[in-house]
């Protein structure tokens, strides 16, 4: 299990002021963690930096647009 106790979470600058956002934390170049800001004590998803970069590039290209 990855220790997230010292993670520094952030939201996109494009997110509104409400708490309905996804938060991301970069963990010392070994993992990227993602959580729901409405429920920060719930389990977070973790990804390798390569998997995260692949996902964000695909999102930017519109690969997941319907």
Buried (B, 14 or more C-beta within 10 A) or exposed (E): EEEBEEBEBEBEEEBEEEEEBBBBBBBEEEBBBBBBBEEEEEEBEBBEEEEBEEBEEEEEEEEEEE
